[in-house]
Amino acid sequence: MIYEDVIVDALEHAKIKFKESKPMENISRIVGEGASGDSTLLLDKIVEEEILTFLNEKIGRCLIVSEEAGVVGEQSSELTVLVDPVDGSTNASRGIPLFSSSIAIAKGRRFSDIEAAGTIDLVSGELITATRGRGCRVDGREAHPSRTDDLRSAVVSLSLRVKGEYRNDPNILVNLINNIRHPRILGTAALETAYVAIGRVDGFVEPYPRLRTYDCLPSLFLVKEAKGTYKMLQRSLQDIDLRTKETIGYAAAGCGSLLEKLLKLLA
């Protein structure tokens, strides 16, 4: 089985289901609470059900970790599948046309076990994918990260949502805003990280441990396969359990010299 092909087909199904559902008047209605504790929109539920149904038909026995449904499937399965059905739900609910779906498939339960991943812009349909050892592609065309390493010219996406114990620690945010000339806050970490892989932005920073495995690991795999650079801020990425509820902070960049400069701003 070629896992990248399965991911492409699943994400294409998600895009089609989104376009079919878009005219619904209540698409942004809250219909429940996801496994992570966040509100579930009708759009989240519709797209997730489409992806999970497709994956179960194509892959069969596996363990799926998804934003709304949580952990479903067989715990004893070798395969772990990460699914973020709609990353950027707030954008979607307000009609801001920037949100995405992501999937990663691993033969095991560690980041180092991921075999393939993909992220799709649900609005434009642009699809960014990668398979272990085969590089990264945009709509099937080879893609590469940026080599820009100057903070005065680099475009760096930031996640600046602060909560919990970090609410009273604004120093890192001030450092980032004051030293990056072209910061961007797009509201979809999965797509912004995927943009690092293809050189659309030069870097991305989530300074606090806020993102879950399905939020970011599919796109960090894209960065890895594109030969970009990244560093987790709390622990080793290679050892992280894909099935954990632990949250993650990280920095990613097209080249090592820019990553080093971003990490200094976080120190």
Sequence and secondary structure as in RCSB ss.txt:
>XXXX:A:sequence
MIYEDVIVDALEHAKIKFKESKPMENISRIVGEGASGDSTLLLDKIVEEEILTFLNEKIGRCLIVSEEAGVVGEQ
SSELTVLVDPVDGSTNASRGIPLFSSSIAIAKGRRFSDIEAAGTIDLVSGELITATRGRGCRVDGREAHPSRTDD
LRSAVVSLSLRVKGEYRNDPNILVNLINNIRHPRILGTAALETAYVAIGRVDGFVEPYPRLRTYDCLPSLFLVKE
AKGTYKMLQRSLQDIDLRTKETIGYAAAGCGSLLEKLLKLLA
>XXXX:A:secstr
  HHHHHHHHHHHHHHHHHHHTT TTTT EEEE TTSSEEEHHHHHHHHHHHHHHHHHT S EEEETTTEEEE T
T SEEEEEEEEE HHHHHTT S  EEEEEEEESSBGGGEEEEEEEETTT  EEEEETTS EEETTEEE       
TTT EEEE     GGGTT  HHHHHHHHH SEEE  S HHHHHHHHHHTSSSEEEEEEEEE HHHHHHHHHHHHH
TT EEEESSS STT BTT    EEEEEESSHHHHHHHHHHH 
